[in-house]
Each structure stands twice: as structure tokens, then as C-alpha cells.
Amino acid sequence: MRRVSTVLAGCLLAVLATASLAEAAPTVRFKAVPVAIKGFPHTGNILGAGAAVQAEYRISGSEYAGFAPPLIGVRFYLPKGTVLHTAGFPTCSTAKLEQVGPAACPHASAAGPVGSVLGVVSFGTERVAERATLESFYAPGGGIQFFTDGHSPVALEILSRAHYAHLGGAGGFGPELIAGVPLVATVSGAPFASVQMISVRAGSARRVHGKPVYYGRMPKKCPKGGFRVKTELIFDQGGAVPVVPEVVTATYRSPCPRHR
């Protein structure tokens, strides 16, 4: 079975600093909405309430062996006014995930339910679809670790680490999550894996002395037109070293809560 470690955050920042745009860029369709936290009433798309975020990505392109180039990083910008409370939540160490996998993690360290990934990998001389699960866990020291587990046609275990920046917000948005995604080679000399779809939900709650504590809270105000959410996907153009990245930005307006 193949295990792949995360790209270091410092390397990702260096990649972004040298980013350039190609004539043809992948197309990214993106949606991110607040949702309720299972087991905790009065959560979800409610001003000031605890909430999780459901994010959906659909990526298309033909620049790299007929598909989009390999994904090597993601930046996710929460709406302005979002408040995170990361302290006190159980965590799962990188060592446990690398050596054993999600089964070694405390149940309460899960940042959300199991999501999914659809990608394209090299199997012999062919490029074929690979469906995988995507699990998220709170990381020691803050941030989130994502564990991708694929079984067919190839066995893959991919660990990606994400950290937060600008917890107080910046540039018209709230906290920013920065994630590195490692290049995945299934066959020596063959194209790296490409990503076509990501579906993930993150955000949970716990009870302290009977009172709920939420990892994330909704803004107390909603601007006209809805909550602004932004993402930046960083693609590697050809897997060259040094990496030549391409950054594609996508935005979404999440509807304001309905007035009761």
C-alpha cells in the first residue's frame, strides 16, 4: 500500500509566490454552504450559530494527459465574521495517521463525516477513474489533516496537512485554510494522478459541562447577496521540478439565513 506525506506549508507558500498563469487553465466549479452539526440542534445556516461547512469542487481540463493538471494545494477563505474556536478539541497525530491510519484516531478528533474524492490515475498504460474516501481530523497545534484512502484500481493512502491563517480575517474574508496536496505517482514515469471531484464537510462541536462548544460559528451579520466564500486551487503544470504552478480562483455566494 502506498502512503504519501503532505507538502510542507513553507513549500506551498513559495509555490504561490512564484505562480504564473498558462494560456489554458483548468475549470473549477465550487460551492460551499453552512450546514447543521449532527446531534446539536439550532446549528447550521443561522446567524451567530455553530455550523459546519460543506464544500464541493468539480474540476475539469485537458491540459495534462487529457485531464486537469495534478492538484498540489488548496486555499479556502471562510466568510467574513466567521469565528473559529479550535482549542480543546481532541486531535489525531500525523504519526498515527501515517503508521496506522484513521482507525488509530480518537472518534472525537474527526472534523466531520467521511467525504469523497474522484480522481484519475495511471493503471498500466491507461488513465482510469479512482474513487476514494476523504476523512478529516483535527491536528495537534491547530489545523486539519485530510486522509484520502483509495482501493481500486490502485491502493492509495494520501495524507495532507492544512493550517489556518488570518484567524481574524483579511482581504474581505474570514479565516483562511491552507492545504498542501502531494503529487501521486502510481506507475514510474507515468502521469501523476489528477483530481476531478472533492466533497468534504468540516466542523464539529463538543459538550463541556453540558454546554455546547462549536469549532466554528457563523457570522452575526449577512451582507447583501449572501456570504462571500473564495477558494484558490494550485495545480502543477507537468510535475516538473522546480514546480511550475497555476492558480485558479473560484468564488461562491452562500445564501443568507431566512428570517423567521
Residue, then its C-alpha position, 0 to 999 in steps of 0.5 A: m500500500r502506498r502512503v504519501s506525506t503532505v507538502l510542507a506549508g513553507c513549500l506551498l507558500a513559495v509555490l504561490a509566490t512564484a505562480s504564473l498563469a498558462e494560456a489554458a487553465p483548468t475549470v473549477r466549479f465550487k460551492a460551499v454552504p453552512v450546514a447543521i452539526k449532527g446531534f446539536p440542534h439550532t446549528g447550521n445556516i443561522l446567524g451567530a450559530g455553530a455550523a459546519v461547512q460543506a464544500e464541493y469542487r468539480i474540476s475539469g481540463s485537458e491540459y495534462a494527459g487529457f485531464a486537469p493538471p495534478l492538484i498540489g494545494v488548496r486555499f479556502y477563505l471562510p466568510k467574513g465574521t466567521v469565528l473559529h474556536t479550535a482549542g480543546f478539541p481532541t486531535c489525531s497525530t500525523a504519526k498515527l495517521e501515517q503508521v496506522g491510519p484513521a482507525a488509530c484516531p480518537h472518534a472525537s478528533a474527526a472534523g466531520p463525516v467521511g467525504s469523497v474524492l474522484g480522481v484519475v490515475s495511471f493503471g498500466t498504460e491507461r488513465v482510469a477513474e479512482r474513487a476514494t474516501l476523504e476523512s478529516f481530523y483535527a491536528p495537534g497545534g491547530g489545523i486539519q489533516f485530510f486522509t484520502d484512502g483509495h482501493s481500486p484500481v490502485a491502493l492509495e493512502i494520501l495524507s495532507r496537512a492544512h493550517y489556518a491563517h488570518l484567524g481574524g480575517a483579511g482581504g474581505f474574508g474570514p479565516e483562511l485554510i491552507a492545504g498542501v496536496p502531494l503529487v501521486a505517482t502510481v506507475s514510474g514515469a507515468p502521469f501523476a494522478s489528477v483530481q476531478m471531484i472533492s466533497v468534504r464537510a468540516g466542523s464539529a462541536r463538543r459538550v463541556h459541562g453540558k454546554p455546547v462548544y462549536y469549532g466554528r460559528m457563523p457570522k452575526k451579520c449577512p451582507k447583501g447577496g449572501f456570504r462571500v466564500k473564495t477558494e484558490l486551487i494550485f495545480d502543477q503544470g507537468g510535475a516538473v521540478p522546480v514546480v511550475p504552478e497555476v492558480v485558479t480562483a473560484t468564488y461562491r455566494s452562500p445564501c443568507p439565513r431566512h428570517r423567521 
